[in-house]
């Protein structure tokens, strides 16, 4: 059975990793390898600093997630009357 065909329950079988993510990971690794060959001290510095920069930027990511949630809740509250007046949707 091909990965895109539905199984007996009607559910589609999902691939373990989407091809776009795998391609992005491979491209990132190849760019780092080229940088390592051309200028290995800079590549090692980038390898060491990346986790530190990620840790420093983590609070901003968490704030962004929280603000997105609050704005989504606010949008749901504002659009609730219009959604109630629209009535149930037909399938």
Helices and strands as residue ranges (DSSP letters): H 19-38, H 40-86
